[in-house]
């Protein structure tokens, strides 16, 4: 009946999945054990280790979607399905879930937006002139403030990267400066002074640092989004969110991939500034104000299973031009969230994490190799440079499948360098059809 179908789509459990689960849970179906080997556990491996403690497994499933690089929501029905598969000891089925489509992600985000309502972004401080303020001289943060011990050898949250920690306070300072400069309006410039001169745009600040003897590099980094941020007995747990791609394999099955996390990272090294600053659109699931498109200090480590392939390294004039595009996107996102009263800091409507690196890649190489790109073209209908650039991008998940280099973009969004690095055999088997080649 139509209302049943609508309900299933709303909660994120396609009818085909429900039918498959009924077969998988049939009485008497053998359940092979899942020994834990290698540098990580899969979700099925975690289930195997928690066989005698279903309550703990249930609590962990309720936390899915809260990771730093999460891109959407896991519905209560999806979580209930994971718990049922755990009780059926079906480890292989757990490894292939949760699964959603981009349309289902959009519906779930719309529900969250309806609960939270809209909130205008904070206005930037009044324009002023300030010194670079680098190096800050502040010591590196210590401990693991983002990691929670849940007992039974289970930890939840991000670890600090000790190398990034050494640069963190300088990264924080540079991110704040770039962010404020990006929000400048004509005739009322905020300025940063250094080496006898001043800068009123992000790219001018980076260019001044380069002229002052700093190495400047812009890195296009690609990962699998970490949907769980879980560890068990010191091993990270591979918890992707599997998303339908619209690409049909030779077997006749639709390809599902872990939804990617992508970001542009500005790396500055030199006599005054040593910093790592990222830009991407983030979903603020906790409601604490950390979402949206903005410059951020990079501090946390990425679990080994998420990959971390560098698609591009831009240096010198290309790096400065990439920073210019990042600044334009930062300001445009701020203005559109404010002027159009967009919920969730414009997340999904203005794109997801892939938008910023896709725009930099499009500007500097003439094409993008990223998927998915979820921005609403109607929100970029103006004549500004950044809006014209956004309109050159493919659009995914808005009622149609954008075939613009889809296979190439799916291959480009694979975050692993070698087959041996891929935690999921099904992905490795599908890669030849995408023309994906390992790095040497």
URHU-V744123 format. One record per pair of residues at least 6 apart in sequence whose C-alpha atoms are under 8 Angstrom apart, sorted by the first residue. I is the first residue (numbers start at 1). J is the second residue. Records with the same first field share a line. If there is no record, write none. Layout:
I = J, J
//
This chain:
5 = 15
8 = 14, 15
9 = 104
10 = 104, 107, 108
11 = 75, 76, 77, 78, 104, 108
12 = 74, 75, 77, 78, 99, 100, 101, 104, 105, 108
13 = 77, 78, 99, 100
14 = 100
24 = 90
25 = 85, 88
31 = 88, 89, 90, 91
32 = 90, 91
33 = 48, 91
34 = 44, 45, 48, 91
35 = 45, 48
36 = 45
39 = 235, 236, 304
40 = 235, 236, 237, 238, 304, 305
41 = 232, 235, 236, 237, 238
42 = 95, 237, 238, 239, 423
43 = 91, 94, 95, 237, 238, 239
44 = 86, 90, 91, 92, 93, 94, 95
45 = 91
46 = 232, 237
47 = 57, 86, 89, 91
48 = 89, 91
50 = 56, 57
51 = 86, 87, 89
54 = 86, 87
57 = 83
58 = 83
61 = 79, 82, 83
62 = 79
63 = 228
64 = 74, 227, 228
65 = 71, 72, 73, 74, 227, 228
66 = 227, 228, 229, 285, 286
67 = 157, 226, 227, 228, 229
68 = 158, 226, 227, 229
69 = 225, 226, 227, 261, 282
70 = 225, 226, 227, 261, 283
71 = 225, 227, 259, 261, 282, 283, 352, 353
72 = 105, 108, 109, 283
73 = 105, 108, 109
74 = 98
75 = 108
78 = 98
79 = 98
82 = 94, 97, 98
85 = 91, 93, 94
86 = 94
96 = 242
97 = 241, 242
98 = 240, 241, 242
99 = 241, 242, 243, 244, 256
100 = 241, 242, 243, 244
101 = 243, 244, 245
102 = 243, 244, 396, 397
103 = 397, 398, 399
106 = 348
113 = 343, 344
116 = 343
117 = 343
118 = 341, 342, 343, 344
119 = 341, 342, 343
120 = 337, 338, 341
121 = 334, 337, 338, 345
124 = 180, 183
125 = 180
126 = 190
127 = 184, 188, 189, 190, 191
128 = 189, 190, 191
129 = 190, 191, 192, 193
130 = 191, 192, 193
131 = 192, 193, 194
132 = 192, 193, 194
133 = 173
134 = 170, 173, 272, 273
135 = 170, 272, 273, 274
136 = 169, 170, 173
138 = 169
139 = 166, 169
140 = 165, 166, 167, 168, 169
141 = 165, 166, 168
144 = 159, 160
146 = 157, 158, 159, 160
147 = 155, 156, 157, 158, 159
148 = 155, 156, 157
149 = 155, 156
150 = 156
153 = 231, 232, 233, 234
154 = 230, 231, 232, 233, 234
155 = 230, 231, 232
156 = 228, 229, 230, 231
157 = 229, 230
158 = 229, 300, 301, 302
159 = 300, 301, 302
160 = 299, 300, 301
161 = 299, 300, 301
164 = 276, 298, 299, 300
165 = 299
167 = 274, 275, 276
168 = 275, 276, 297, 298, 299
170 = 273, 274, 275
171 = 274, 275, 276, 277, 296, 297, 298
172 = 275, 277, 296, 297
174 = 275, 277, 297
175 = 277, 278, 295, 296, 297
176 = 295, 296
177 = 192, 202
178 = 201, 202, 205, 295, 327
179 = 202, 294, 295, 327, 330
180 = 190
181 = 189, 190, 191, 200, 201, 202, 327
182 = 201, 202, 327, 328, 330, 331
183 = 330, 331, 334
184 = 190, 200, 201
189 = 200
190 = 200
191 = 198, 199, 200, 201
192 = 198, 199, 200, 205
193 = 199
194 = 208
195 = 212
198 = 205
199 = 205, 208
201 = 324, 327
202 = 323, 324, 327
203 = 320, 321, 323, 324, 327
206 = 216, 320, 323
207 = 320
209 = 273
210 = 216, 316
213 = 270, 271
214 = 268, 269, 270, 271, 273
215 = 267, 268, 269, 270
216 = 266, 267, 268, 269, 315, 316, 319
217 = 266, 267, 268, 313, 314, 315, 316, 319
218 = 264, 265, 266, 267, 313, 314, 315, 319, 322, 323
219 = 264, 265, 266, 267, 310, 311, 312, 313, 314
220 = 262, 263, 264, 265, 310, 311, 312, 313, 357
221 = 262, 263, 264, 265, 308, 309, 310, 311, 312
222 = 260, 261, 262, 263, 307, 308, 309, 310, 311, 413, 414, 415
223 = 260, 261, 262, 306, 307, 308, 309, 414, 415, 416
224 = 240, 258, 259, 260, 261, 306, 307, 308, 414, 415
225 = 240, 241, 258, 259, 260, 261, 306
226 = 238, 239, 240, 306
227 = 239, 240, 241
228 = 237, 238, 239, 240
229 = 236, 237, 239
230 = 236, 237, 238, 239
231 = 237
236 = 303, 304, 305
238 = 305, 306, 423
240 = 258, 259
241 = 258, 259
242 = 256, 257, 258, 259
243 = 256, 257, 258, 259
244 = 254, 255, 256, 257
245 = 254, 255, 256, 257, 410
246 = 254, 255, 401
247 = 254, 255, 406, 407
248 = 254, 255
249 = 255, 430, 433
250 = 433
255 = 430
257 = 427
260 = 354, 371, 413, 414, 415
261 = 353, 354
262 = 280, 353, 354, 357
263 = 278, 279, 280, 353, 354, 356, 357
264 = 278, 279, 280, 356, 357
265 = 276, 277, 278, 279
266 = 275, 276, 277, 278, 323
267 = 274, 275, 276, 277
268 = 274, 275, 276
269 = 275
275 = 297
276 = 297, 298
277 = 295, 296, 297, 298
278 = 295, 296, 297, 298
279 = 293, 294, 295, 296, 326, 356
280 = 292, 293, 294, 295, 352, 353, 354, 355, 356, 357
281 = 291, 292, 293, 294, 347, 351, 352, 353, 354, 355, 356
282 = 290, 291, 292, 293, 347, 352, 353
283 = 290, 291, 292, 344, 345, 347
284 = 290, 291, 292, 344
291 = 344, 345
292 = 333, 344, 345, 346, 347
293 = 329, 330, 333, 334, 345
294 = 330
295 = 330
305 = 421, 422, 423
306 = 415, 416
307 = 415, 416, 417, 421, 422
308 = 415, 416, 417
309 = 415, 416, 417
311 = 412
314 = 322
318 = 364
322 = 360, 363, 364
325 = 359, 360, 386
326 = 356, 360
328 = 386
329 = 356, 386
332 = 386
333 = 346, 350
336 = 342, 346, 379
337 = 343, 345, 346
342 = 349
348 = 374, 375
349 = 374, 375, 376, 379
350 = 374, 375, 376, 379
351 = 373, 374, 375, 376
352 = 373, 374, 375
354 = 370, 371, 372, 373
355 = 373, 375
358 = 368, 369, 370, 393
359 = 368, 389, 390, 393
361 = 367, 368, 369
362 = 368, 389, 393
363 = 389
368 = 393, 409
369 = 405, 408, 409, 410, 411, 412, 413
370 = 409, 410, 412, 413
371 = 396, 406, 409, 410, 412, 413
372 = 395, 396, 397
373 = 393, 394, 395, 396, 397
374 = 395, 396, 397, 398
375 = 395, 396
376 = 395, 398
377 = 390, 391, 395
380 = 387, 388, 390, 391
381 = 387, 388, 391
382 = 388
394 = 402, 404
395 = 402
396 = 402
407 = 434
408 = 434, 435
410 = 434
411 = 431, 434, 435, 436
412 = 436
416 = 422
417 = 438, 439
418 = 438, 439
419 = 428, 438
422 = 428
431 = 437
//
